Amino acid sequence: MIRHIRILLRAHLRDERRAGEVTRVIIPFGIVALLVIPMAVGIDTPLLDQIGPGMFWAVLVLFGTIVTQRQSAAWGESRRDVLTLLGVDPAARFAAAALSATILLVGFAVAIAAVTILLYDPSLTGLGWLALLIPLACAGLAMVGTIAGSVAGGVGTRSSLAPLLVVPISVPILLAAAQATEGLRAGAGILRWILL
C-alpha cells in the first residue's frame, strides 16, 4: 500500500507541476485577496496587526478549498476506474490525494504567510508552534477537501457542490487555527485548539 501511495503521490504532484494551477493561478489570487483588505481598511496599522492572522487563515481556507478540489477534479472517472482495475486500494488513493493536497496547501500557506507578514506586520511569537500549526491545518483541510471531492465526484456539478461541502466542515479548522494563533500572540495556552 505504501508503494501505491508513493506512486500516486508522485503522479498527483507531477500533474500539478505540469498544469501549474496552484503556482500560476491560486497563489497570485490569494495574494490579491490579502492586498484588497488593507486597501479597504486603510492604513490603520494597529487594526491591520490585529486582523492579519485571521485574514491569513480565512484566505488559506477559502483558496485551499480550490486547491483540494483541483486535485480531485484532475483525476477523472476513467482514471479512477483504471486504478480500481489495477487493484489499487481506495485508502491508498485517498492518502495520496490528501498528501499531495497537503503539500500544495503548505506551499500556498508559506507564500501567503510571507505576504501577510509584509502587509499586516503581525506581532510574531511562538514561531515553532506556528510551524506545527500550519501543516496541521493544511492536512485537515486537505483531508476534508479530498473526501468532499470524492463524494461530489459522481455528481456532474462537482465544481459547485464540493466547496459547499468543504467550507462549512472546515469552519472548526479555521476557528482552531485562528484561536491558536491568537493564543500565541497573547501568550496563552494553545494545546486545546491544536487538539481540536
N, C-alpha and C positions, 0 to 999 in steps of 0.2 A: 504494500500500500504506500509506503514512503517513497518508493521508486516512482509510482504513478503520480504522487503529489509533486515530486521534483520535476518530472517531465511536463506535467500540466502547468505548473508554476512558470517554468521557462517559456512555455507556449503563450501563456497569458501576457507575460512581460514582453515577449517578442512582438506580439500583436500590438501592444501599446507603443512600443518603440517605433514600429512601422507607421502606425496611424498618428501618433503624436498628439492625441486629443488632450491629454492632461497637460502636457508641457506647452503646447501651442494655443490652446483654447481656454481650458478651465483655469489654469493658474493666472493668465492675464485678466480674465473676468473676475476672479476672486480678488485680485489686487485692485481692480477698478472699484469693486464693491467696497473695499476698505478706504479707497480715496474719496468716495462720494460722501461718506458720513462727516469727515472734517469740513468739507465744503458746505454741507447743510447746517452743521452746528456752529461753525465759525472757529475762530482761533481762541477758544476758551480752554487754555492748557489744563487747568485742574479737571474740567469736565472730560476732556479727551483722555487724560490719565485714568480717570475713573471708569469710563466706558470701553477703553481699549481692549482689555481682556475679554469682556463679554462679546464685543464685536468679532474678535478673533474666533471665539467658539461658535458664534452664530454663522459666520461665513464658512467655517470648517464643516458644520453640519449641513448647511444648505448646498454648498458646492460639492461636499463629499458625497451627498446623495447622487449627484450627477456622475461622479467618478465611479461609484459602485454600480450604478445602472449601466454605464458604458461598458463595464466589464461583463456584465451578464448578457447584455444585448449583442455583444460581439460574437458570442458563441450561440449560434442559431440551433434550430431544431435538428437539422441534419447532422451537425457536429455532435450534438448530444446523442443522437441515435447511433452514430459510429462508435462513440465511446462506450455505449451500452453493449453494442455487439462485440466489442473488443474485451468486454468483461471488466471494465474499469469500475471500481467501487464508487457508488454515489458519494460516500463520505470523502473519498479522495478528491472527487470533483469539487465538492463544497470546500474542503480545506485549501485546495489550490486556488480557487477563486477568491476565498476570503483572505488568504495570504497575499495574493497579488494586489487585491484592493487595499489591504493594509499598507503594503509597501508604497503604493501610489499615493495613498492618503497621507502617509508620513512625509513623503516628498512635498506634497501640496502644503501640508501644515508648516514645514520648515520654510517654504517660500513665503507664505503669508505671515508667518511669525516675524520674519525679518522686516517686512513692510509695516506690520503692526508696531514693532519697536521703533521704527523710524518715524512713523506718523503720530502715534499716540503717546510715545515716550512713557510707557507704564513703569512704575517702580518695580524692579525685578528682584525678588527674593526667592530663595528655595529653588534654584535652577536644577538641582538634582531631582527634586520632586517633579518639576515640570518635564524633565527628560523622561520620567516614568509615566507621567500623566498623559502626555500627547500620544505616545504609541498605544496606551491602553484605550483611550477614547477612539483613536483611529481603528483599532482592532474591533471594538464594539460596534462602531458604525459600519465597518466592512462586513461583519457577520450579519447584522440586521439587513443591510443592503443586498447581500448575496442571497439571503433567504427570501426577501421580498422579490428579488429578480427571478428566482426560481418559481415562486408562487404565481407571479404575474406572467411567467414565460408562456403559459398555454393560452393566454388571452391576447387578442390582437391589439389591444390598447396598452401594451406594456409601458410605453413612454409616459403615459399619463397616470396609470394605475400604480406603478411601483413607487414613485415619490409620495403618493398619497398614503401608501403603506409605511414607508420608511420614516418620514418626518415625525408623525405622532409617536411612533415607537422609539425614536431617537431622542425625544424630549428628556427622559431620565439621564441619558448620557450627557446631553447638553447641560442640564442642571447640575449634575455631579461635577462635571469638568469646570463649569463656571464657579460653583461654590468652593471647590478645592482651590482654584486659583485665587479667589477672594480670601480664603483661609490662609494661603501662603502670604498674601500681601499683608494680612492683619496679624500674622504670627500665631494663628490658631491651629488646632489640630485638623488634619485633612483625611485621616485614615477612614473615617466613616464614609466620606464622599468617594474615596478610591474603591472601597468595597462595594459601593452601590453600582 
